[in-house]
Amino acid sequence: MTQISRHQRSSGRFWEAEYPQIDGENGLNFAGWAKKVTGAATISVGSVGLSGDLLSTFGGESSTPASLDNLLERMERDEFDLIAIGRAILSDPEWVTKIRSGDTSSLKDFSPAALGELY
């Protein structure tokens, strides 16, 4: 019998350590701890490619494109298996294509107005 389990929890910012008192400011995020403790594959999420977090969006704040270096470092050290991208794609549906081709200069800012737009 195949058993599938899931737990969804956005950490707000994928790069923030869940328990910095245990493994430091650059320690594992929630998905990293879940993978370490259970051995299960995990997906991380939270402000990927953006400067501001989701809660700031509800306060009307925009976010600018942010570096993915920390994301790449965490994926290379196998902290989590996949990354989910939300708001960056809402404001720029070509985000993945631009990242893949190295065209980071044309990435769009995220504005809360994007939550009401359909592409």
Contacts in CASP RR format, 6 or more apart in sequence:
PFRMAT RR
TARGET T0000
AUTHOR 0000-0000-0000
METHOD contacts of the structure
MODEL  1
MTQISRHQRSSGRFWEAEYPQIDGENGLNFAGWAKKVTGAATISVGSVGL
SGDLLSTFGGESSTPASLDNLLERMERDEFDLIAIGRAILSDPEWVTKIR
SGDTSSLKDFSPAALGELY
5 40 0 8 1.000
7 34 0 8 1.000
9 30 0 8 1.000
10 45 0 8 1.000
10 46 0 8 1.000
10 54 0 8 1.000
11 18 0 8 1.000
11 29 0 8 1.000
11 30 0 8 1.000
11 31 0 8 1.000
11 44 0 8 1.000
11 45 0 8 1.000
11 46 0 8 1.000
12 45 0 8 1.000
12 46 0 8 1.000
12 47 0 8 1.000
12 53 0 8 1.000
12 54 0 8 1.000
12 55 0 8 1.000
13 46 0 8 1.000
13 47 0 8 1.000
13 52 0 8 1.000
13 53 0 8 1.000
14 29 0 8 1.000
14 31 0 8 1.000
14 44 0 8 1.000
14 45 0 8 1.000
14 46 0 8 1.000
14 47 0 8 1.000
14 48 0 8 1.000
14 71 0 8 1.000
14 74 0 8 1.000
14 83 0 8 1.000
15 29 0 8 1.000
15 70 0 8 1.000
15 71 0 8 1.000
15 74 0 8 1.000
16 29 0 8 1.000
17 23 0 8 1.000
17 24 0 8 1.000
17 25 0 8 1.000
17 26 0 8 1.000
17 27 0 8 1.000
17 28 0 8 1.000
17 29 0 8 1.000
18 27 0 8 1.000
18 28 0 8 1.000
18 29 0 8 1.000
18 30 0 8 1.000
18 32 0 8 1.000
18 33 0 8 1.000
19 27 0 8 1.000
19 28 0 8 1.000
19 33 0 8 1.000
20 27 0 8 1.000
28 36 0 8 1.000
28 79 0 8 1.000
29 44 0 8 1.000
29 74 0 8 1.000
29 79 0 8 1.000
29 80 0 8 1.000
30 44 0 8 1.000
31 42 0 8 1.000
31 43 0 8 1.000
31 44 0 8 1.000
31 45 0 8 1.000
31 79 0 8 1.000
31 80 0 8 1.000
32 42 0 8 1.000
32 44 0 8 1.000
32 79 0 8 1.000
32 80 0 8 1.000
34 40 0 8 1.000
34 42 0 8 1.000
35 41 0 8 1.000
35 42 0 8 1.000
35 79 0 8 1.000
35 80 0 8 1.000
35 81 0 8 1.000
41 81 0 8 1.000
41 82 0 8 1.000
42 80 0 8 1.000
42 81 0 8 1.000
42 82 0 8 1.000
43 80 0 8 1.000
43 81 0 8 1.000
43 82 0 8 1.000
43 83 0 8 1.000
43 84 0 8 1.000
44 74 0 8 1.000
44 79 0 8 1.000
44 80 0 8 1.000
44 82 0 8 1.000
44 83 0 8 1.000
44 84 0 8 1.000
45 83 0 8 1.000
45 84 0 8 1.000
45 85 0 8 1.000
45 86 0 8 1.000
46 53 0 8 1.000
46 54 0 8 1.000
46 84 0 8 1.000
47 53 0 8 1.000
47 54 0 8 1.000
47 63 0 8 1.000
47 66 0 8 1.000
47 87 0 8 1.000
48 68 0 8 1.000
48 71 0 8 1.000
48 83 0 8 1.000
48 84 0 8 1.000
48 85 0 8 1.000
48 86 0 8 1.000
48 88 0 8 1.000
49 65 0 8 1.000
49 66 0 8 1.000
49 67 0 8 1.000
49 68 0 8 1.000
49 71 0 8 1.000
49 85 0 8 1.000
49 88 0 8 1.000
49 107 0 8 1.000
50 63 0 8 1.000
50 64 0 8 1.000
50 65 0 8 1.000
50 66 0 8 1.000
50 87 0 8 1.000
50 88 0 8 1.000
50 110 0 8 1.000
51 63 0 8 1.000
51 64 0 8 1.000
51 65 0 8 1.000
51 66 0 8 1.000
52 61 0 8 1.000
52 63 0 8 1.000
52 66 0 8 1.000
54 87 0 8 1.000
56 63 0 8 1.000
57 63 0 8 1.000
57 87 0 8 1.000
57 110 0 8 1.000
57 112 0 8 1.000
57 115 0 8 1.000
58 112 0 8 1.000
59 112 0 8 1.000
60 112 0 8 1.000
61 112 0 8 1.000
62 109 0 8 1.000
62 110 0 8 1.000
62 111 0 8 1.000
62 112 0 8 1.000
63 87 0 8 1.000
63 109 0 8 1.000
63 110 0 8 1.000
64 109 0 8 1.000
64 110 0 8 1.000
65 88 0 8 1.000
65 104 0 8 1.000
65 107 0 8 1.000
65 108 0 8 1.000
65 109 0 8 1.000
68 99 0 8 1.000
71 83 0 8 1.000
74 80 0 8 1.000
75 83 0 8 1.000
85 95 0 8 1.000
85 96 0 8 1.000
87 110 0 8 1.000
87 114 0 8 1.000
88 95 0 8 1.000
88 107 0 8 1.000
88 110 0 8 1.000
89 95 0 8 1.000
89 96 0 8 1.000
90 110 0 8 1.000
90 114 0 8 1.000
90 115 0 8 1.000
90 117 0 8 1.000
91 108 0 8 1.000
91 109 0 8 1.000
91 110 0 8 1.000
91 111 0 8 1.000
91 114 0 8 1.000
92 98 0 8 1.000
92 107 0 8 1.000
92 108 0 8 1.000
92 110 0 8 1.000
93 119 0 8 1.000
95 107 0 8 1.000
97 103 0 8 1.000
98 104 0 8 1.000
98 106 0 8 1.000
98 107 0 8 1.000
99 107 0 8 1.000
END
